[in-house]
Amino acid sequence: MNTINEIKTLLQSMNPQHLDIIDESHHHIAHHKNGGGHYSLTVVTDLFNNKSRIQRHRMVNEALASLFPEKIHALSIHTFTTTEYNAQL
């Protein structure tokens, strides 16, 4: 299973209404040749209601902990509740 599919599988427990994963590893080839890739992640779930940005990021990092550092070297995380996400559309 590739890393993007592993990320999707691990985040299903958060019941995301929207999940977007972008592999940005090709932007970082010059400085990182070993280990995991670089990813940008957008997660939309109502589990983030009444949670701070730090709490949301911790939730995502905890869900993906088994992938660090072998499969994920760097992760850019963008988190939204359904209401927050829909307001920006």
Rosetta constraint file for C-alpha pairs under 8 A:
AtomPair CA 1 CA 5 HARMONIC 6.31 0.50
AtomPair CA 1 CA 6 HARMONIC 6.51 0.50
AtomPair CA 2 CA 6 HARMONIC 6.32 0.50
AtomPair CA 3 CA 7 HARMONIC 6.11 0.50
AtomPair CA 3 CA 71 HARMONIC 6.49 0.50
AtomPair CA 3 CA 72 HARMONIC 7.97 0.50
AtomPair CA 4 CA 8 HARMONIC 6.26 0.50
AtomPair CA 4 CA 21 HARMONIC 6.75 0.50
AtomPair CA 4 CA 23 HARMONIC 7.73 0.50
AtomPair CA 5 CA 9 HARMONIC 6.12 0.50
AtomPair CA 6 CA 10 HARMONIC 6.15 0.50
AtomPair CA 7 CA 11 HARMONIC 6.15 0.50
AtomPair CA 7 CA 64 HARMONIC 6.74 0.50
AtomPair CA 8 CA 12 HARMONIC 6.29 0.50
AtomPair CA 8 CA 19 HARMONIC 7.71 0.50
AtomPair CA 10 CA 63 HARMONIC 6.14 0.50
AtomPair CA 10 CA 64 HARMONIC 6.39 0.50
AtomPair CA 11 CA 15 HARMONIC 7.36 0.50
AtomPair CA 11 CA 16 HARMONIC 7.40 0.50
AtomPair CA 11 CA 60 HARMONIC 7.51 0.50
AtomPair CA 11 CA 63 HARMONIC 6.38 0.50
AtomPair CA 11 CA 64 HARMONIC 7.51 0.50
AtomPair CA 12 CA 16 HARMONIC 6.54 0.50
AtomPair CA 14 CA 45 HARMONIC 6.84 0.50
AtomPair CA 14 CA 47 HARMONIC 6.85 0.50
AtomPair CA 15 CA 45 HARMONIC 6.42 0.50
AtomPair CA 16 CA 43 HARMONIC 6.38 0.50
AtomPair CA 16 CA 44 HARMONIC 5.40 0.50
AtomPair CA 16 CA 45 HARMONIC 4.60 0.50
AtomPair CA 16 CA 46 HARMONIC 7.82 0.50
AtomPair CA 17 CA 43 HARMONIC 7.89 0.50
AtomPair CA 17 CA 44 HARMONIC 5.52 0.50
AtomPair CA 17 CA 45 HARMONIC 5.56 0.50
AtomPair CA 17 CA 82 HARMONIC 7.17 0.50
AtomPair CA 18 CA 42 HARMONIC 7.67 0.50
AtomPair CA 18 CA 43 HARMONIC 6.00 0.50
AtomPair CA 18 CA 44 HARMONIC 4.99 0.50
AtomPair CA 18 CA 45 HARMONIC 7.25 0.50
AtomPair CA 19 CA 41 HARMONIC 7.41 0.50
AtomPair CA 19 CA 42 HARMONIC 5.67 0.50
AtomPair CA 19 CA 43 HARMONIC 4.85 0.50
AtomPair CA 19 CA 44 HARMONIC 6.41 0.50
AtomPair CA 20 CA 41 HARMONIC 5.73 0.50
AtomPair CA 20 CA 42 HARMONIC 5.02 0.50
AtomPair CA 20 CA 43 HARMONIC 6.73 0.50
AtomPair CA 21 CA 39 HARMONIC 6.80 0.50
AtomPair CA 21 CA 40 HARMONIC 5.77 0.50
AtomPair CA 21 CA 41 HARMONIC 4.66 0.50
AtomPair CA 21 CA 42 HARMONIC 6.56 0.50
AtomPair CA 22 CA 39 HARMONIC 5.56 0.50
AtomPair CA 22 CA 40 HARMONIC 5.08 0.50
AtomPair CA 22 CA 41 HARMONIC 6.50 0.50
AtomPair CA 23 CA 37 HARMONIC 7.31 0.50
AtomPair CA 23 CA 38 HARMONIC 6.12 0.50
AtomPair CA 23 CA 39 HARMONIC 4.64 0.50
AtomPair CA 23 CA 40 HARMONIC 6.58 0.50
AtomPair CA 24 CA 28 HARMONIC 7.42 0.50
AtomPair CA 24 CA 37 HARMONIC 7.52 0.50
AtomPair CA 24 CA 38 HARMONIC 5.21 0.50
AtomPair CA 24 CA 39 HARMONIC 5.30 0.50
AtomPair CA 24 CA 40 HARMONIC 6.86 0.50
AtomPair CA 25 CA 29 HARMONIC 6.60 0.50
AtomPair CA 25 CA 37 HARMONIC 5.20 0.50
AtomPair CA 25 CA 38 HARMONIC 4.62 0.50
AtomPair CA 25 CA 39 HARMONIC 6.88 0.50
AtomPair CA 28 CA 32 HARMONIC 6.10 0.50
AtomPair CA 28 CA 38 HARMONIC 7.53 0.50
AtomPair CA 29 CA 33 HARMONIC 6.12 0.50
AtomPair CA 35 CA 69 HARMONIC 6.55 0.50
AtomPair CA 35 CA 70 HARMONIC 5.10 0.50
AtomPair CA 35 CA 71 HARMONIC 6.48 0.50
AtomPair CA 35 CA 72 HARMONIC 7.52 0.50
AtomPair CA 35 CA 73 HARMONIC 6.58 0.50
AtomPair CA 36 CA 68 HARMONIC 7.42 0.50
AtomPair CA 36 CA 69 HARMONIC 5.80 0.50
AtomPair CA 36 CA 70 HARMONIC 4.83 0.50
AtomPair CA 36 CA 71 HARMONIC 3.82 0.50
AtomPair CA 36 CA 72 HARMONIC 4.14 0.50
AtomPair CA 36 CA 73 HARMONIC 4.45 0.50
AtomPair CA 36 CA 74 HARMONIC 7.68 0.50
AtomPair CA 37 CA 71 HARMONIC 6.08 0.50
AtomPair CA 37 CA 72 HARMONIC 4.92 0.50
AtomPair CA 37 CA 73 HARMONIC 5.21 0.50
AtomPair CA 37 CA 74 HARMONIC 6.60 0.50
AtomPair CA 38 CA 72 HARMONIC 6.28 0.50
AtomPair CA 38 CA 73 HARMONIC 5.79 0.50
AtomPair CA 38 CA 74 HARMONIC 4.65 0.50
AtomPair CA 38 CA 75 HARMONIC 5.90 0.50
AtomPair CA 39 CA 72 HARMONIC 7.36 0.50
AtomPair CA 39 CA 74 HARMONIC 6.31 0.50
AtomPair CA 39 CA 75 HARMONIC 4.94 0.50
AtomPair CA 39 CA 76 HARMONIC 6.26 0.50
AtomPair CA 40 CA 75 HARMONIC 5.75 0.50
AtomPair CA 40 CA 76 HARMONIC 4.55 0.50
AtomPair CA 40 CA 77 HARMONIC 6.15 0.50
AtomPair CA 40 CA 78 HARMONIC 7.92 0.50
AtomPair CA 41 CA 75 HARMONIC 7.12 0.50
AtomPair CA 41 CA 76 HARMONIC 5.98 0.50
AtomPair CA 41 CA 77 HARMONIC 4.97 0.50
AtomPair CA 41 CA 78 HARMONIC 6.04 0.50
AtomPair CA 42 CA 77 HARMONIC 6.10 0.50
AtomPair CA 42 CA 78 HARMONIC 4.63 0.50
AtomPair CA 42 CA 79 HARMONIC 5.81 0.50
AtomPair CA 42 CA 80 HARMONIC 7.86 0.50
AtomPair CA 43 CA 77 HARMONIC 7.81 0.50
AtomPair CA 43 CA 78 HARMONIC 6.37 0.50
AtomPair CA 43 CA 79 HARMONIC 5.02 0.50
AtomPair CA 43 CA 80 HARMONIC 6.38 0.50
AtomPair CA 44 CA 79 HARMONIC 5.97 0.50
AtomPair CA 44 CA 80 HARMONIC 4.79 0.50
AtomPair CA 44 CA 81 HARMONIC 5.38 0.50
AtomPair CA 44 CA 82 HARMONIC 5.89 0.50
AtomPair CA 44 CA 85 HARMONIC 6.89 0.50
AtomPair CA 45 CA 80 HARMONIC 6.59 0.50
AtomPair CA 45 CA 81 HARMONIC 5.11 0.50
AtomPair CA 45 CA 82 HARMONIC 5.92 0.50
AtomPair CA 46 CA 81 HARMONIC 4.94 0.50
AtomPair CA 46 CA 82 HARMONIC 5.95 0.50
AtomPair CA 47 CA 81 HARMONIC 7.38 0.50
AtomPair CA 48 CA 52 HARMONIC 7.96 0.50
AtomPair CA 48 CA 56 HARMONIC 6.09 0.50
AtomPair CA 48 CA 79 HARMONIC 7.73 0.50
AtomPair CA 48 CA 80 HARMONIC 6.83 0.50
AtomPair CA 48 CA 81 HARMONIC 5.56 0.50
AtomPair CA 49 CA 81 HARMONIC 6.02 0.50
AtomPair CA 51 CA 55 HARMONIC 5.76 0.50
AtomPair CA 51 CA 56 HARMONIC 6.21 0.50
AtomPair CA 52 CA 56 HARMONIC 6.23 0.50
AtomPair CA 53 CA 57 HARMONIC 6.19 0.50
AtomPair CA 53 CA 79 HARMONIC 7.54 0.50
AtomPair CA 54 CA 58 HARMONIC 6.12 0.50
AtomPair CA 55 CA 59 HARMONIC 6.24 0.50
AtomPair CA 56 CA 60 HARMONIC 6.45 0.50
AtomPair CA 56 CA 79 HARMONIC 6.74 0.50
AtomPair CA 57 CA 61 HARMONIC 6.06 0.50
AtomPair CA 57 CA 77 HARMONIC 6.80 0.50
AtomPair CA 57 CA 79 HARMONIC 7.48 0.50
AtomPair CA 58 CA 62 HARMONIC 5.91 0.50
AtomPair CA 59 CA 63 HARMONIC 6.25 0.50
AtomPair CA 60 CA 64 HARMONIC 6.31 0.50
AtomPair CA 61 CA 65 HARMONIC 5.75 0.50
AtomPair CA 64 CA 68 HARMONIC 7.28 0.50
AtomPair CA 67 CA 71 HARMONIC 5.10 0.50
AtomPair CA 67 CA 72 HARMONIC 5.75 0.50
AtomPair CA 68 CA 72 HARMONIC 5.04 0.50
AtomPair CA 68 CA 73 HARMONIC 6.49 0.50
AtomPair CA 69 CA 73 HARMONIC 5.20 0.50
AtomPair CA 80 CA 84 HARMONIC 5.62 0.50
AtomPair CA 80 CA 85 HARMONIC 5.61 0.50
AtomPair CA 81 CA 85 HARMONIC 6.13 0.50
AtomPair CA 82 CA 86 HARMONIC 6.06 0.50
AtomPair CA 83 CA 87 HARMONIC 6.14 0.50
AtomPair CA 84 CA 88 HARMONIC 6.77 0.50
AtomPair CA 85 CA 89 HARMONIC 6.88 0.50
